[in-house]
Amino acid sequence: MVPNLIGAMCAITWHIYDNQDALYGLVTLQGIFTFIGNSTLALASFTIFKKEETYE
């Protein structure tokens, strides 16, 4: 998850400083979708971890 987050932060930062003013809405939308995607990935990994049974 950390590489996804770092890549997303780099892409969003680049878009903020290199895009036209008219595209700031798309940058915000990309940030929102990145947050949703990373949150659901974290939730899924936590759910899998909790449901995994150990046979010791």
Backbone bond lengths (Angstrom), bond angles and torsions (degrees), N, CA, C in turn:
res aa  C-N    CA-C-N  psi(-1)  N-CA   C-N-CA  omega(-1)  CA-C   N-CA-C  phi
1 M - - - 1.447 - - 1.532 111.19 -
2 V 1.314 116.88 -33.45 1.460 119.61 -178.05 1.528 111.88 -63.55
3 P 1.347 120.11 -44.48 1.472 117.94 176.64 1.532 113.03 -60.56
4 N 1.339 116.93 -35.92 1.466 119.29 176.27 1.518 110.72 -62.70
5 L 1.318 116.46 -42.96 1.455 120.63 -178.96 1.519 111.04 -66.26
6 I 1.323 117.25 -43.63 1.465 120.33 179.96 1.528 110.63 -63.67
7 G 1.331 116.18 -43.82 1.464 119.68 178.18 1.522 111.96 -61.93
8 A 1.310 116.31 -41.22 1.468 120.16 179.47 1.526 111.17 -65.80
9 M 1.325 116.74 -42.00 1.466 119.70 -179.91 1.531 111.01 -65.38
10 C 1.327 117.04 -38.29 1.467 120.29 176.83 1.523 110.67 -64.65
11 A 1.319 116.59 -44.42 1.467 119.97 -179.04 1.526 111.18 -64.94
12 I 1.315 117.11 -42.89 1.469 119.96 -179.40 1.523 110.39 -66.44
13 T 1.329 117.16 -42.33 1.466 120.27 178.73 1.521 110.60 -62.40
14 W 1.319 116.60 -42.77 1.466 119.33 178.58 1.523 110.76 -62.69
15 H 1.332 116.81 -42.27 1.462 120.02 -179.69 1.522 111.69 -64.41
16 I 1.311 117.22 -37.75 1.472 119.85 -178.22 1.519 110.64 -63.04
17 Y 1.318 117.38 -41.96 1.460 120.23 -174.43 1.515 114.11 -90.98
18 D 1.321 118.87 -12.84 1.459 120.04 -174.37 1.522 113.59 -116.57
19 N 1.313 120.08 -8.63 1.465 121.64 -177.53 1.524 111.68 -93.90
20 Q 1.305 113.95 165.74 1.458 120.49 174.82 1.528 109.33 -72.79
21 D 1.304 116.13 158.61 1.465 120.63 -179.54 1.521 112.39 -60.83
22 A 1.315 117.53 -28.49 1.461 120.84 -177.44 1.528 112.26 -70.30
23 L 1.323 118.01 -16.28 1.454 121.00 -176.19 1.523 113.66 -98.05
24 Y 1.315 118.44 6.42 1.468 120.10 -178.35 1.523 112.28 -63.27
25 G 1.321 117.93 -29.34 1.460 120.96 176.41 1.521 111.61 -63.48
26 L 1.325 116.33 -38.39 1.464 120.07 178.15 1.521 111.46 -69.03
27 V 1.329 116.92 -35.15 1.465 120.42 177.06 1.524 109.86 -64.45
28 T 1.322 116.76 -42.13 1.460 120.92 177.30 1.524 110.54 -63.41
29 L 1.313 116.64 -42.93 1.461 120.89 178.18 1.528 111.17 -62.64
30 Q 1.318 117.07 -40.62 1.466 120.44 177.63 1.526 110.13 -63.21
31 G 1.320 117.24 -40.68 1.456 120.80 177.83 1.522 112.17 -63.31
32 I 1.316 116.26 -41.39 1.471 120.53 179.47 1.534 110.46 -64.36
33 F 1.337 116.58 -46.20 1.461 119.54 179.67 1.526 112.16 -66.46
34 T 1.311 117.16 -34.49 1.464 120.59 175.85 1.524 110.26 -64.05
35 F 1.314 116.67 -43.75 1.463 121.15 178.35 1.528 110.64 -62.52
36 I 1.316 117.36 -44.41 1.467 120.92 179.36 1.527 110.35 -63.49
37 G 1.328 117.39 -44.58 1.452 120.78 -179.75 1.519 112.41 -63.32
38 N 1.327 117.23 -44.69 1.464 120.02 179.50 1.529 111.09 -67.90
39 S 1.315 117.69 -35.80 1.467 120.53 179.20 1.529 111.08 -67.19
40 T 1.327 117.04 -42.92 1.459 118.82 179.27 1.531 111.06 -69.01
41 L 1.332 117.36 -32.60 1.465 120.31 175.36 1.528 110.54 -64.88
42 A 1.318 116.94 -42.39 1.463 120.52 177.74 1.525 110.96 -65.44
43 L 1.320 117.24 -42.13 1.459 120.94 178.81 1.530 111.17 -63.41
44 A 1.323 116.79 -42.72 1.464 120.49 179.44 1.526 111.20 -64.25
45 S 1.321 116.98 -42.81 1.465 118.72 -179.89 1.517 111.25 -67.45
46 F 1.322 117.80 -36.23 1.460 120.82 177.04 1.525 110.93 -67.10
47 T 1.329 117.03 -40.75 1.462 121.24 178.63 1.525 111.11 -64.06
48 I 1.316 116.92 -43.55 1.462 120.44 177.74 1.522 110.26 -62.88
49 F 1.307 117.13 -41.72 1.468 121.20 179.37 1.519 111.12 -62.25
50 K 1.317 117.42 -42.65 1.458 120.93 -178.54 1.520 112.52 -70.36
51 K 1.327 117.98 -33.51 1.468 121.12 -176.83 1.521 112.75 -85.65
52 E 1.297 118.11 -11.22 1.459 120.78 -178.95 1.517 109.91 -72.19
53 E 1.324 115.10 128.83 1.465 120.23 -179.66 1.522 109.10 -98.65
54 T 1.306 114.84 142.23 1.461 119.00 176.58 1.529 109.11 -103.99
55 Y 1.292 115.22 141.13 1.448 121.50 -179.99 1.527 108.90 -116.50
56 E 1.298 115.37 76.91 1.470 120.09 -179.13 1.502 111.08 -101.89
